Amino acid sequence: MWIASVVNIDWPSAPGKSEAELKAEYDGWLALAKSYNFNAVIVQVRPHADAFWPSPLEPWSQYLTGVAGQDPGWDPLAYLVERAHAENLEFHAWFNPYRASMPAPGGAGTDLSKLPANHPLAVHPDWAVAYPVNNAGGRLYFNPGIPEARTWVEDAVMDAVTKYDIDGVHFDDYFYPYPAAGQDFGDEATFAQYGGGFATKGDWRRDNIDRLIRELDGRIHAAKPWVKFGVSPFGIWRNKAADPLGSDTNGTQSYDANFADTRKWVKEGWIDYIVPQVYWNIGLAVADYAKLVPWWADVVAGTDVQLYIGQADYKVATAGQPAAWFDPAELSNHLTLNRQYPQVLGDVHFSAVQVRANRLSSESILAAEHHSRPAFPPAWQPASGPAKPLLFPVITAARRTDAGVELRWRPTVSGAGPFGEVTSYGVYRLDTATIPRGCDLADASNLVATLRGTTYTDPTAEPGKHYTYVITALDRLWRERGFAAPLDLTGSPARRSRVDLTLTAGPASAGSGAGESRDDVRVRGMRRRADRAVGAGRAAGPCASASLPRTARCPDGGWHVRRRTRPGGGVAWPRGDRAGRCARHRAPTRPRRRVLPRRRVGRAEPRVRAVRPVGRHPRRRLRVLAGGLAGARGGAPRRRRRGRAGAARLGGSAGTARRCRPVGPGRLLAAGVAGRARGGAGPAAGRVRWCAGRGPRRTSHRTAGAGARRDAAGRAAAAERDPRRAAPAGRQRRHRLRPATSADRRGMAAAGRR
């Protein structure tokens, strides 16, 4: 939905209103958009070289205070963006590039002296062109042929892009002004100065606009790759009579009137989306809606440019319009026709006041037939690269309240490591007790809400009915990761968090008022990978139901994906135990350890059994210091290990472990990485590590496992604390832990004497 600010069309509705009044008015427009299940607003923030934010380049807009250049005392654009995002609406900032004034008496007209002192054309009057001259509708324009003027326009736009969290930059159809009868735009001198190499002035003018679009596209995506750049041109590029590539129409051509080669912009990929203003009814002879939509669909086919259609809501039941606009279903018929062309991804309605007017109930009809459910904006893939995977949200609470079913959840990981940042969520509700399949989530038929918070109350849930809720995560470009494998460009797994609620009316609970019901709410969590079957080679259809893995229920409750089916029909649970319980439903156990085969690592070296943990444990991470081994980090539990001569204590503080360091020069690589220690003397020179209280020990290129290194560090640290506990060179065996005996102590004493 467009929200126009020029001449106070939509917002602000009148100049001079207070900050509170303007905020309340804008909130009303957002509420209107949400009521019709719109998902984006395009708000005009630079009507004609003025600004709705504190711009260092251009004056404050007169439509805020009634006086051009007067500071309203607050930042409107910051509030516009913040409130739109709070309602989970995309915010596109609408800029008019070259228009610099509006006709008198409301505007400056063609009089430069009526512009504010800091207006760019007041500072650079040589950039100004008055058009049409000697006409009540005369305005001032930037001269698009002057490179400095074009750069100024780009800088003004980029000031808002870099300062505010906008989702898109939007241009309308005003580039060069529409031609006035008998007058040409006054840029003859500029053409003579800069037009060398062009056969006609028209080609030069189109090149000027091409440069603006191409350069601004590059600057926007260099600063913020996720910000979209779109244009809403006049609905006819060229007529077929003038160009075989044109549409079957006979109207004004933006190629010649505004010198906007919009078809070229699409083919070159200089814009991210295009919204042609197809402001005509179906069946109009000179410009038939039913002919223009397929023409634009063919233009964007095979490109990465998204296509939306601009709708003329202002023409409904307006005097002087064709009879078709007095049919309440005309707008709805437009959207019905659009569904025949998959390239058409949506519609934009002009403008907000016309949507609110709802003449002939046309907006209500349109909403009932096409916007009855919320919808996400189409996902967009920027040129910066593929999207990062998103982890599923985790539902933390689900309960029945007087207002409905209240859901609470939290993101698992957002914006950390290799994972993308979660911006919004989708709430799906199925009115059945079955497990959701791909087709259940393939469209918006089961989507009940889109929001950026982590709580939602479903007011339409009825007691006595069983519902299944699914929460999905989306990034800021509306990529619902793993929604269906065919739509997943990166092949990452689909992840959902699912809650089943059985709402059963029961007797009033203790302490509750008469007539209140108690609802039995049961919560279950489920993870699934929607593209496993596709990765295995299964065909993917329009929905992913054929590609979803089968699920089964853990004996202790909860639904989980079974990774394989045993010959007897049993289920192999992920990390399950013999009882068939999955890992999250059995008591946590200590990570298992396995013993590697013995291997001889050198002629003078005894055989060593390297023991290393299987899996991860947050308190068992080792660290190698420069020139020596360090034990477990401070705070780790102390563990006993026993050698041949007695018991030794391992896993003390890191400071204790650091006392084990080589006597001579040496170098060790990180734990688990193959390398060799250098230094020492004798037959093991070049591969000998020396530690206090021990003899020479030769190592191979492949260092021993993490368990062996920990034991070595523990023995060395124990020997330094008490030389009698030094272990003799020889075979080191791993035994079960037991208290040290008198024989152990005698052996330790003998080792100390040696």
Steps between C-alpha positions, in 0.01 A plus 500: 500500500634841399485776763553830319612815679515746210231767538388304809320228301520229768743581779525755646139574424563870564807710581566642845378207709674412826740210538244295695233560237730401214610184678143398577401567141783287365417219742149504358634444148703204620194357672310536174774315313495218755121476488520428125795263555741721307864429578684811380460876492668741259519839670601818319785663694650730232218650292706772327856560622377521861530251783302330774820450700777736616690501171826696470433548128137609469244699701219364713182426309229763510235226535602445863480850645353703215827692454777364279823459694343524847618237747206301645701418812508121450615241248197379301687247285643321804148459638359390163753220468477388863122476505479321165746237618312463828197398290723271292449713190771565248588868479595642160615862497351680198717767337424723203837551333481815287188695595598804711175695555124491462277754323403823669329610714562197721857464375780710362397438140779614268622780732843422646466784751220314679721204582659466847854633524647150541306353208747345252362700205526820703865418558556377141255693279688383189364149566136616478265468203150655513239296316253570357562872478224760514266233626302475821631148545864603467757336730873499557707193415859392535669482162570125463771568244733672749722237668531701824121524530467125451761435770314735736179301457684176567663647812162614633361148462808336649479724806172332592624153402803516727325660799176300517404134496283523191418191297485660157561809288209585273474733198173586328445591133632859512842518335488752218161672535206397284502715184284811486334597175729709282792512744823307534701459817759778508830312490639607161815652646563194714458271201750707306749468788453134595317341207793416277485151358120473505301505178192659654411695810262222597781245512707737713213559741439126538869453569480761777222306671681172439805637680290606797341156534821304445713711734244514777446125480870445551527747787198362687618141486858594582379665821221256591464193276163412653327828403285459189491756220177528304325724251132559423493625140216593272320182395595511129864468398446523124213423268538217254444745215818686601708198601436131425604423859230728637155418633177483303393849612463852359570722798773729628843334504733548797792429266430825316303706754715454813806363317489199730615180330344280765522183293877547477526546878329165551713316247822653636405421859543860619187481714374237742129543438270689266143619557353612167201727553243303301226749581246382242206266512464165332383544141610862449583539131810721521651327804340171598593374845466143372767568235746704706535256790614209280736736315671604824507138617689412184746786557606381845501130405850360527628790714542550874270804499177465696175619338214669684207677336392849598123520549290817443273485804436873454302431181231289665160676469670824394312730264633499145644149517385215271203293609725213608616703800145508631503123534581413865691192386734675253800511733441143613484391136843656448653283771319194369659558160842550661487150643528361149856633479746366758738789433252738666589486869259757637329837469542854631195720554482876445439640739428468874203738505340309211542169682337648808214647294404149385265630236243249376650265765760415238778474759295268715425277202864495402609411854242223535597338171877552503625631837308292750825370653824672594790457260875551502657725239667292228844378600785681335852376435756784481807476282719494812458125532276222632312534823640369824306211654250575773437279800147416600339695787424319823152530649533559872136535607148443372194564710136591473398846617181701485635668187584175322797266467821670610825378346852593605823403332861600465755474220754221534792690346467835324786673326776299668766300319386360166132561572294788369313755705135428564287807431142377506286195556205329338228332705313219327196329645350172387153409620596133525701276729719365222866572444545789255606398152657707226175600332363623832767771503540555127279810491324742732185293546616403851700815577334697780762763585834653406681696767840607630441426865522169683145484636167462327143452617262328260159655570314269262584172678186332633478279810439135425702499179841353435755729330851450374721810499820534304745789547743580219793741492577751224788736435461863399470407131206269581688182426320233699788259518409145415131573446501254214804333351427608139506864612819467707782638290776395740358158586496563873262291711148610577442552867181563687387518855160343542246516778186289527227639720192314609254755630242314703228680688494376858371593841597827652841481662560580863498870558347582165177679447175327416463402138873504425643194329823312555693408188732206482801619303750244384824613345725292283811600304603369164793548265505387143704529185278569202766461233646164605297314240582751229868461581455126460368550149124510543303718264379829641152615412324831563485412868746306710266236642659229288843609619442502874657228712283267698473568869428280796434552864755447774373262772552775755296753298583746225520463125838461335643419162611143460821482307456147375267205535644170615408179321257409773318831470664654806600860523860610537482810714769765476748409774242270648549230759394137490163581652419706192500828683648792316790700640288785630272267696759297688735600779822660378798270514869561501648504148637162408872455444664266260850355490701521182719208388852481634768631271877526522599863459877458511778256566571638844134570577266258677163427347231742612124459498360843422164558667279779375139595574226427252274800454524839663507602859508868595732442796754276330665735258880498489732780414863482385735773615810612314769247593294274724166343583226651711241292679129563526394860543458638845182388666488160328431198720809326631543150364737227617722303264736227610832401347728205568658642816197643670210739483529850350250783508400662170278790415605759753507867430653628179773669701612167643505340159709780355788402729558206270722653234803383303854536626633582157365677190186348359181565309162327522203537270136517608345193656398241246710649217792301365840657559842433651694643793849624430803525729676268739802280439604142456344236276160670516628840389256700299195322640545506876287670764655566837285549806614560855539176696499271194743353255503555125198383304485488124176581316389434148367747249147416608471605859330274750132539577356761731470248784867406484606863504287568804654203682851614412427847628356360822796272565748780433313741727484240777871424465589866531292534816649180650807340333421170670191468284692522174404212271785293357549481127333198360165371401211703636184306565151621564332344801183561683522765763560371853653644816878486524633209715815460705658315207427802283668730749808276516518502124476878492786525752715267292428706191612811685832341600566404140 
